[in-house]
Amino acid sequence: MQLFNMCKDKYSNFTSYCSTTWLVHKEKFAKAWTNHVMHFGTTTSNRAEGAHASLKKMLRDCKGDLATSWDASHSLTCNRHTEILASFERSIHRIDHIFMFPFYTNIRGFVSNKCLQLIDDEHIRMKSYGGCDCLLRETHGLPCGCELAGHRSTTLLSINSICY
């Protein structure tokens, strides 16, 4: 804010542009706001853009009718859904060795390896640095450091049901 105020007089066009074009949307791209929303680590639109590109490739041109468009869209969605389910099943049934400790007994096999890894990282971070910003709870629905501290294991009750 200090830098902005210092530039206000000398670069008034620039600061005016920033104020009216970008700063009105700051909540959409600033971590100070996005880290208080459950987004499961998705902070870019790359996946949506990739899906859009795949759909455009399947449609080939803009001259198809609604039925053709629906078939292409439906086929793409079903295939992607099947891939995601298969990936999740593999992740649940192929447990990494580091998650065989008693701390993970109650959640192992119910959540993905990615969830286990995020919880493990948070648990280690909490042991090393102390202090908790509850970021993992807010952005992923997983237990944060202050919830994990001092516990011998974690439970499914500490994980948002949308995660499993």
N, CA and C of each residue as an Amber inpcrd file, in Angstrom:
protein
   492
   0.8260000  -1.1880000   0.0000000   0.0000000   0.0000000   0.0000000
   0.8720000   1.2550000   0.0000000   2.0000000   1.1860000   0.7340000
   2.9090000   2.3350000   0.7570000   3.4670000   2.6190000  -0.6280000
   3.8760000   1.5550000  -1.3330000   4.3990000   1.7140000  -2.6850000
   3.3310000   2.3110000  -3.5970000   2.1280000   1.8280000  -3.4650000
   1.0100000   2.3360000  -4.2650000   0.8110000   3.8310000  -4.0120000
   0.8180000   4.2210000  -2.7640000   0.6300000   5.6380000  -2.4200000
   1.7900000   6.5080000  -2.9100000   3.0100000   5.9580000  -2.8770000
   4.1690000   6.7110000  -3.3640000   4.0870000   6.9510000  -4.8800000
   3.5220000   5.9890000  -5.5980000   3.4380000   6.0890000  -7.0590000
   2.2220000   6.8610000  -7.5370000   1.2770000   7.1000000  -6.6470000
  -0.0050000   7.7010000  -7.0070000   0.1480000   9.0010000  -7.8020000
   1.0100000   9.9080000  -7.3710000   1.1500000  11.2010000  -8.0420000
   1.9010000  11.0940000  -9.3660000   3.0170000  10.3870000  -9.3520000
   3.8670000  10.3160000 -10.5410000   3.2740000   9.4230000 -11.6370000
   2.5870000   8.3750000 -11.2320000   2.0270000   7.4160000 -12.1980000
   0.5180000   7.2880000 -12.0000000  -0.1610000   8.3770000 -12.0730000
  -1.5940000   8.3920000 -11.7650000  -2.4160000   7.5180000 -12.7170000
  -2.0410000   7.4780000 -14.0010000  -2.7800000   6.6240000 -14.9430000
  -2.6630000   5.1460000 -14.5580000  -1.4380000   4.7510000 -14.1990000
  -1.2040000   3.3680000 -13.8040000  -1.9580000   3.0110000 -12.5240000
  -1.8450000   3.8380000 -11.5130000  -2.5150000   3.5410000 -10.2450000
  -4.0300000   3.5770000 -10.3890000  -4.5130000   4.4560000 -11.2440000
  -5.9600000   4.5020000 -11.5040000  -6.4120000   3.2180000 -12.2040000
  -5.6320000   2.7910000 -13.1890000  -5.9320000   1.5430000 -13.9080000
  -5.9580000   0.3570000 -12.9390000  -4.9350000   0.2640000 -12.0960000
  -4.8760000  -0.8370000 -11.1200000  -6.0810000  -0.8080000 -10.1760000
  -6.4150000   0.3560000  -9.7120000  -7.5240000   0.4990000  -8.7620000
  -8.8570000   0.0980000  -9.3690000  -9.1040000   0.5220000 -10.6040000
 -10.4140000   0.2800000 -11.2120000 -10.5160000  -1.0580000 -11.9330000
  -9.3790000  -1.6120000 -12.3810000  -9.4250000  -2.8420000 -13.1660000
  -9.0640000  -4.0840000 -12.3670000  -8.0470000  -3.9980000 -11.5190000
  -7.5510000  -5.1790000 -10.8310000  -7.8990000  -5.2480000  -9.3550000
  -7.7480000  -4.1860000  -8.6480000  -7.9550000  -4.2490000  -7.2000000
  -9.4050000  -4.5120000  -6.8060000 -10.3270000  -4.2380000  -7.6950000
 -11.7330000  -4.5440000  -7.3900000 -11.9680000  -6.0670000  -7.3720000
 -11.0460000  -6.8230000  -7.9700000 -11.1600000  -8.2870000  -8.0260000
 -10.1260000  -8.9840000  -7.1550000  -9.5130000  -8.2760000  -6.2400000
  -8.4030000  -8.8230000  -5.4510000  -8.7730000 -10.0950000  -4.6910000
 -10.0120000 -10.2260000  -4.2700000 -10.4190000 -11.4100000  -3.5110000
 -10.3230000 -12.6790000  -4.3440000 -10.3570000 -12.5430000  -5.6530000
 -10.3400000 -13.7080000  -6.5290000  -8.9430000 -14.2580000  -6.7640000
  -7.9160000 -13.4470000  -6.5550000  -6.5820000 -13.9560000  -6.8390000
  -5.5650000 -13.7740000  -5.7210000  -5.9400000 -13.2200000  -4.6460000
  -5.0060000 -13.0200000  -3.5390000  -5.1670000 -14.1280000  -2.5050000
  -4.0540000 -14.7200000  -2.0840000  -4.0920000 -15.8130000  -1.1070000
  -4.7470000 -15.4090000   0.2020000  -4.6810000 -14.1430000   0.5210000
  -5.2990000 -13.6810000   1.7690000  -6.7890000 -13.9930000   1.7810000
  -7.4050000 -14.0790000   0.6110000  -8.8400000 -14.3960000   0.5340000
  -9.0620000 -15.8420000   0.1000000  -8.2860000 -16.3320000  -0.8640000
  -8.5430000 -17.6790000  -1.3800000  -8.1970000 -18.7630000  -0.3730000
  -7.3260000 -18.4910000   0.5820000  -6.9760000 -19.5060000   1.5750000
  -8.0290000 -19.6560000   2.6630000  -9.1410000 -18.9990000   2.5250000
 -10.2520000 -19.1650000   3.4630000 -11.4400000 -19.8370000   2.7730000
 -11.1550000 -20.5170000   1.6640000 -12.1690000 -21.2120000   0.8770000
 -11.6580000 -22.6210000   0.6030000 -12.5180000 -23.6170000   0.7100000
 -12.1020000 -24.9830000   0.4270000 -11.9420000 -25.1490000  -1.0840000
 -10.6940000 -25.2880000  -1.5350000 -10.4230000 -25.4100000  -2.9620000
  -9.5890000 -26.6430000  -3.2940000  -9.2480000 -27.4390000  -2.2910000
  -8.5130000 -28.6920000  -2.4560000  -7.2200000 -28.5180000  -3.2500000
  -6.5940000 -27.3530000  -3.1260000  -5.3230000 -27.1160000  -3.7890000
  -5.4290000 -26.6220000  -5.2150000  -6.6420000 -26.4630000  -5.7130000
  -6.8250000 -25.9770000  -7.0790000  -6.8670000 -24.4610000  -7.0440000
  -5.7680000 -23.8550000  -7.4570000  -5.6920000 -22.3980000  -7.4300000
  -5.4840000 -21.8040000  -8.8180000  -5.5430000 -22.6460000  -9.8540000
  -5.4530000 -22.1570000 -11.2240000  -6.5860000 -22.7720000 -12.0310000
  -6.7840000 -22.2760000 -13.2190000  -7.8420000 -22.8040000 -14.0820000
  -7.2780000 -23.7240000 -15.1620000  -6.0560000 -24.2100000 -15.0040000
  -5.4180000 -25.0450000 -16.0260000  -6.2210000 -26.3010000 -16.3530000
  -6.7720000 -26.9510000 -15.3490000  -7.5400000 -28.1840000 -15.6080000
  -8.7850000 -27.8980000 -16.4350000  -9.4690000 -26.8210000 -16.1080000
 -10.6690000 -26.4550000 -16.8670000 -10.2930000 -26.0940000 -18.2990000
  -9.1880000 -25.3830000 -18.4550000  -8.7390000 -25.0210000 -19.7940000
  -8.3460000 -26.2520000 -20.5880000  -7.6950000 -27.2130000 -19.9310000
  -7.3240000 -28.4620000 -20.5970000  -8.5460000 -29.2610000 -21.0160000
  -9.5470000 -29.3020000 -20.1430000 -10.7920000 -30.0140000 -20.4710000
 -11.5000000 -29.3390000 -21.6450000 -11.4830000 -28.0230000 -21.6480000
 -12.1000000 -27.2760000 -22.7410000 -11.3830000 -27.5630000 -24.0590000
 -10.0560000 -27.6090000 -24.0290000  -9.2740000 -27.9110000 -25.2360000
  -9.5800000 -29.3310000 -25.7320000  -9.7090000 -30.2920000 -24.8080000
 -10.0380000 -31.6740000 -25.2000000 -11.4110000 -31.7440000 -25.8530000
 -12.3630000 -31.0280000 -25.2960000 -13.7030000 -31.0180000 -25.8620000
 -13.6990000 -30.3930000 -27.2530000 -12.9920000 -29.2960000 -27.4080000
 -12.9110000 -28.6500000 -28.7260000 -12.2950000 -29.5900000 -29.7590000
 -11.3000000 -30.3530000 -29.3350000 -10.6530000 -31.2990000 -30.2430000
 -11.6370000 -32.3910000 -30.6590000 -12.4650000 -32.8540000 -29.7220000
 -13.4540000 -33.8940000 -30.0330000 -14.5620000 -33.3730000 -30.9430000
 -14.9230000 -32.1130000 -30.7830000 -16.0040000 -31.5420000 -31.5930000
 -15.5540000 -31.2590000 -33.0260000 -14.2730000 -31.0700000 -33.2380000
 -13.6390000 -30.8440000 -34.5370000 -13.9940000 -29.5100000 -35.1750000
 -15.2470000 -29.1900000 -35.3140000 -15.6270000 -27.9050000 -35.9220000
 -16.8840000 -27.3630000 -35.2530000 -17.2930000 -26.1820000 -35.6400000
 -18.4410000 -25.5460000 -34.9950000 -19.7430000 -25.8020000 -35.7480000
 -19.7200000 -26.7310000 -36.6910000 -20.9100000 -26.9550000 -37.5170000
 -21.7420000 -28.1460000 -37.0820000 -21.3930000 -28.7800000 -35.9920000
 -22.1500000 -29.9270000 -35.5250000 -23.4660000 -29.5100000 -34.8880000
 -24.3940000 -30.4650000 -34.8200000 -25.6790000 -30.1750000 -34.1990000
 -25.6070000 -30.4610000 -32.6940000 -26.6870000 -30.2180000 -32.0090000
 -26.7250000 -30.3930000 -30.5590000 -26.4650000 -31.8480000 -30.1630000
 -27.0190000 -32.7970000 -30.9110000 -26.8330000 -34.2110000 -30.5940000
 -25.3570000 -34.6100000 -30.6910000 -24.6880000 -34.1540000 -31.7150000
 -23.2600000 -34.4530000 -31.8900000 -22.4470000 -33.8460000 -30.7520000
 -22.7610000 -32.6050000 -30.4210000 -22.0610000 -31.9230000 -29.3340000
 -22.2990000 -32.6390000 -28.0070000 -23.5520000 -33.0390000 -27.7850000
 -23.8810000 -33.7410000 -26.5450000 -23.1240000 -35.0490000 -26.4540000
 -23.1100000 -35.8290000 -27.5300000 -22.4180000 -37.1140000 -27.5300000
 -20.9340000 -36.9450000 -27.2170000 -20.3060000 -35.9650000 -27.8450000
 -18.8830000 -35.7210000 -27.6120000 -18.6440000 -35.3050000 -26.1630000
 -19.4470000 -34.3950000 -25.6830000 -19.3010000 -33.8990000 -24.3120000
 -19.5440000 -35.0140000 -23.3010000 -20.5910000 -35.7790000 -23.5130000
 -20.9450000 -36.8700000 -22.6050000 -19.8560000 -37.9360000 -22.5970000
 -19.3640000 -38.2960000 -23.7590000 -18.3070000 -39.2960000 -23.8700000
 -17.0430000 -38.8430000 -23.1420000 -16.6520000 -37.5970000 -23.3500000
 -15.4730000 -37.0530000 -22.6990000 -15.6350000 -37.0440000 -21.1840000
 -16.7990000 -36.6180000 -20.7110000 -17.0680000 -36.5580000 -19.2780000
 -17.0600000 -37.9470000 -18.6540000 -17.6950000 -38.9120000 -19.2890000
 -17.7270000 -40.2870000 -18.7660000 -16.3270000 -40.8940000 -18.7250000
 -15.5480000 -40.6910000 -19.7770000 -14.1840000 -41.2220000 -19.8010000
 -13.3390000 -40.6140000 -18.6960000 -13.4330000 -39.3120000 -18.5270000
 -12.6420000 -38.6330000 -17.4950000 -13.0720000 -39.0870000 -16.0960000
 -14.3820000 -39.2530000 -15.8990000 -14.8970000 -39.7170000 -14.6120000
 -14.3700000 -41.1140000 -14.2910000 -14.3440000 -41.9880000 -15.2780000
 -13.8260000 -43.3400000 -15.1000000 -12.3400000 -43.3070000 -14.7420000
 -11.5710000 -42.4450000 -15.4250000 -10.1440000 -42.3060000 -15.1230000
  -9.9260000 -41.8330000 -13.6860000 -10.7190000 -40.8710000 -13.2470000
 -10.5810000 -40.3390000 -11.8850000 -10.9140000 -41.4070000 -10.8520000
 -12.0050000 -42.1480000 -11.0610000 -12.3750000 -43.2210000 -10.1340000
 -11.2930000 -44.2890000 -10.0630000 -10.7450000 -44.6810000 -11.2180000
  -9.6910000 -45.7000000 -11.2470000  -8.4470000 -45.1990000 -10.5120000
  -8.0990000 -43.9510000 -10.7290000  -6.9450000 -43.3580000 -10.0620000
  -7.1510000 -43.3240000  -8.5530000  -8.3450000 -42.9500000  -8.1200000
  -8.6510000 -42.9010000  -6.6920000  -8.6050000 -44.2980000  -6.0760000
  -9.1580000 -45.2890000  -6.7750000  -9.1330000 -46.6700000  -6.2700000
  -7.6960000 -47.1630000  -6.1330000  -6.8530000 -46.8850000  -7.1410000
  -5.4440000 -47.2860000  -7.0580000  -4.7820000 -46.6360000  -5.8510000
  -5.0930000 -45.3700000  -5.6410000  -4.4810000 -44.6290000  -4.5490000
  -4.9140000 -45.1620000  -3.1850000  -6.1340000 -45.6160000  -3.0700000
  -6.6290000 -46.1420000  -1.7930000  -6.0480000 -47.5360000  -1.5130000
  -5.9070000 -48.3590000  -2.5370000  -5.4750000 -49.7400000  -2.3170000
  -3.9650000 -49.9320000  -2.3580000  -3.2430000 -48.9790000  -2.9150000
  -1.7840000 -49.0610000  -2.9440000  -1.2430000 -48.0470000  -1.9390000
  -1.0670000 -48.4770000  -0.7230000  -0.6590000 -47.5990000   0.3690000
   0.8680000 -47.5300000   0.4360000   1.3980000 -46.3250000   0.4700000
   2.8390000 -46.1410000   0.6140000   3.2820000 -46.6300000   1.9980000
   4.5010000 -47.1240000   2.0610000   5.0470000 -47.6780000   3.2940000
   5.0310000 -46.6730000   4.4520000   5.2450000 -45.4030000   4.1710000
   5.3160000 -44.4120000   5.2580000   3.9810000 -44.2280000   5.9730000
   2.9000000 -44.7200000   5.3750000   1.5810000 -44.5750000   6.0060000
   1.1400000 -45.8380000   6.7400000   2.0570000 -46.7730000   6.9780000
   1.7310000 -48.0050000   7.6850000   1.8570000 -47.8550000   9.1960000
   2.2090000 -46.6850000   9.6740000   2.3350000 -46.4420000  11.1040000
   0.9500000 -46.3410000  11.7470000   0.8580000 -46.6240000  13.0470000
  -0.4310000 -46.5860000  13.7580000  -1.1680000 -45.2450000  13.6520000
  -0.4340000 -44.1620000  13.4640000  -1.0600000 -42.8420000  13.3640000
  -2.1210000 -42.8090000  12.2620000  -1.9410000 -43.6050000  11.1980000
  -2.8430000 -43.5840000  10.0340000  -3.8240000 -44.7500000   9.9820000
  -3.8130000 -45.6280000  10.9900000  -4.6400000 -46.8380000  10.9780000
  -6.1120000 -46.5550000  10.7060000  -6.6770000 -45.5360000  11.3320000
  -8.1210000 -45.2670000  11.2190000  -8.5450000 -44.6530000   9.8960000
  -7.6030000 -44.1150000   9.1240000  -7.9800000 -43.4640000   7.8570000
  -7.3850000 -44.1600000   6.6380000  -6.3980000 -45.0210000   6.8680000
  -5.7500000 -45.7330000   5.7610000  -6.7950000 -46.5940000   5.0410000
  -6.8460000 -46.4900000   3.7280000  -7.8110000 -47.2600000   2.9410000
  -9.1210000 -46.5150000   2.7230000  -9.3050000 -45.3770000   3.3870000
 -10.5180000 -44.5830000   3.2120000 -10.2620000 -43.2900000   2.4510000
  -9.0340000 -42.8090000   2.5330000  -8.6720000 -41.5770000   1.8240000
  -7.4810000 -41.8690000   0.9160000  -7.2630000 -41.0110000  -0.0430000
  -6.1930000 -41.2130000  -1.0210000  -4.8160000 -41.0060000  -0.3960000
  -3.8030000 -41.4970000  -1.1180000  -2.4270000 -41.2640000  -0.6880000
  -2.1110000 -39.7790000  -0.6420000  -2.7130000 -39.0090000  -1.5150000
  -2.4910000 -37.5600000  -1.5170000  -2.9760000 -36.9570000  -0.1940000
  -4.1570000 -37.3650000   0.2770000  -4.6590000 -36.8840000   1.5760000
  -3.7250000 -37.3030000   2.6990000  -3.2890000 -38.5620000   2.6710000
  -2.3670000 -39.0470000   3.6970000  -1.0750000 -38.2350000   3.6790000
  -0.5820000 -37.9290000   2.4830000   0.6590000 -37.1640000   2.3600000
   0.4930000 -35.7450000   2.9060000  -0.6400000 -35.1110000   2.5970000
  -0.9040000 -33.7610000   3.1110000  -0.9890000 -33.7560000   4.6370000
  -1.6400000 -34.7690000   5.1980000  -1.7530000 -34.8780000   6.6570000
  -0.3720000 -35.1170000   7.2690000   0.4150000 -35.9960000   6.6390000
   1.7620000 -36.2830000   7.1390000   2.6320000 -35.0230000   7.1050000
   2.5760000 -34.2850000   5.9980000   3.3500000 -33.0400000   5.8830000
   2.9510000 -32.0450000   6.9750000   1.6470000 -31.9500000   7.2320000
   1.1500000 -31.0300000   8.2570000   1.5980000 -31.4800000   9.6490000
   1.5490000 -32.7840000   9.8850000   1.9610000 -33.3420000  11.1750000
   3.4410000 -33.0680000  11.4270000   4.2660000 -33.2720000  10.4160000
   5.7110000 -33.0070000  10.5300000   5.9580000 -31.5210000  10.7200000
   5.2590000 -30.6880000   9.9490000   5.4210000 -29.2390000  10.0580000
   5.0700000 -28.7680000  11.4650000   4.0020000 -29.3140000  12.0120000
   3.5660000 -28.9110000  13.3470000   4.5970000 -29.3130000  14.4080000
   5.1720000 -30.5190000  14.2630000   6.1980000 -30.9660000  15.2070000
   7.4470000 -30.0950000  15.1130000   7.7950000 -29.6940000  13.9010000
   9.0280000 -28.9340000  13.6780000   8.9180000 -27.4640000  14.0440000
   7.8240000 -26.8510000  13.6410000   7.7140000 -25.3980000  13.7710000
   6.7070000 -24.9280000  14.8030000   5.7780000 -25.7770000  15.1680000
   4.7180000 -25.3460000  16.0860000   3.8470000 -24.3130000  15.3950000
   2.8990000 -23.7770000  16.0810000   2.0200000 -22.7730000  15.4750000
   1.2020000 -23.3510000  14.3340000  -0.0040000 -22.8960000  14.2050000
  -0.8860000 -23.4270000  13.1710000  -1.7140000 -22.2950000  12.5910000
  -1.8420000 -22.2860000  11.2700000  -2.6870000 -21.2900000  10.6150000
  -4.0120000 -21.9100000  10.1530000  -4.2020000 -23.1840000  10.4580000
  -5.4150000 -23.9370000  10.1080000  -5.7060000 -23.9170000   8.6060000
  -4.6800000 -23.7300000   7.8050000  -4.8270000 -23.6380000   6.3600000
  -5.2950000 -24.9510000   5.7470000  -4.7410000 -26.0760000   6.1960000
  -5.1290000 -27.3720000   5.6400000  -6.6020000 -27.6640000   5.9090000
  -7.1040000 -27.2870000   7.0580000  -8.5300000 -27.4680000   7.3940000
  -9.3980000 -26.6270000   6.4580000  -9.0150000 -25.3710000   6.2570000
  -9.8330000 -24.4590000   5.4660000  -9.7830000 -24.7470000   3.9720000
  -8.6200000 -25.1240000   3.4410000  -8.4880000 -25.2880000   1.9960000
  -8.7100000 -26.7160000   1.5030000  -8.5150000 -27.7190000   2.3700000
  -8.6250000 -29.1110000   1.9450000  -9.6220000 -29.9430000   2.7490000
 -10.1040000 -29.4300000   3.8750000 -11.0280000 -30.1980000   4.7020000
 -10.3400000 -31.2980000   5.4920000  -9.0090000 -31.1640000   5.6450000
  -8.2220000 -32.1600000   6.3740000  -7.7730000 -31.5790000   7.7100000
  -7.4560000 -32.4470000   8.6760000  -7.0560000 -31.9260000   9.9920000
  -5.7640000 -31.1090000   9.8970000  -5.7820000 -29.9620000  10.5280000
  -4.6120000 -29.0880000  10.5170000  -3.6930000 -29.4440000  11.6810000
  -2.5690000 -28.7700000  11.7530000  -1.5520000 -29.0680000  12.7490000
  -2.0420000 -29.0280000  14.1730000  -2.8530000 -28.0280000  14.5150000
  -3.3090000 -27.9240000  15.9080000  -4.2730000 -29.0620000  16.2640000
  -4.9570000 -29.6260000  15.2870000  -5.8380000 -30.7670000  15.5420000
  -5.0270000 -32.0580000  15.6800000  -3.8960000 -32.1280000  14.9740000
  -3.0640000 -33.3320000  14.9920000  -2.1100000 -33.3820000  16.1850000
  -1.7740000 -32.2170000  16.7100000  -0.7770000 -32.1320000  17.7790000
  -1.1890000 -32.9570000  18.9950000  -0.2800000 -33.7830000  19.4480000
  -0.5020000 -34.5570000  20.6700000  -1.3510000 -35.8000000  20.4970000
  -1.8600000 -36.0710000  19.2910000  -2.6890000 -37.2640000  19.0780000
  -1.8250000 -38.4380000  18.6370000  -2.2440000 -39.6180000  19.0340000
  -1.5240000 -40.8280000  18.6390000  -2.0050000 -41.3410000  17.2860000
  -3.1810000 -40.9210000  16.8720000  -3.7120000 -41.3130000  15.5690000
  -4.7270000 -40.2630000  15.1270000  -5.1430000 -40.3810000  13.8840000
  -6.1740000 -39.4790000  13.3690000  -7.3810000 -40.3160000  12.9610000
  -8.5480000 -39.7100000  12.9350000  -9.7690000 -40.4560000  12.6380000
 -10.4920000 -39.8730000  11.4380000 -11.4060000 -40.6540000  10.9010000
 -12.2260000 -40.1690000   9.7860000 -13.0920000 -38.9900000  10.2040000
 -13.4350000 -38.9230000  11.4750000 -14.2550000 -37.8060000  11.9560000
 -13.5380000 -36.4660000  11.8150000 -12.2030000 -36.4990000  11.7970000
 -11.4490000 -35.2540000  11.6640000 -11.2910000 -34.8110000  10.2110000
 -11.7950000 -35.6280000   9.2920000 -11.6800000 -35.3250000   7.8570000
 -13.0570000 -34.9950000   7.3190000 -13.1500000 -33.8980000   6.5690000
 -14.4090000 -33.5120000   5.9540000 -14.9020000 -34.6600000   5.0890000
 -16.1810000 -35.0390000   5.2180000 -16.7280000 -36.2010000   4.5130000
 -16.6440000 -36.0760000   3.0000000 -16.4940000 -34.8830000   2.4740000
 -16.3710000 -34.7110000   1.0250000 -15.0430000 -35.2690000   0.5140000
 -14.0910000 -35.4880000   1.4130000 -12.7630000 -35.9880000   1.0390000
 -12.7050000 -37.5050000   0.8790000 -13.7380000 -38.2260000   1.2760000
 -13.7130000 -39.6820000   1.1250000 -15.0280000 -40.2100000   0.6350000
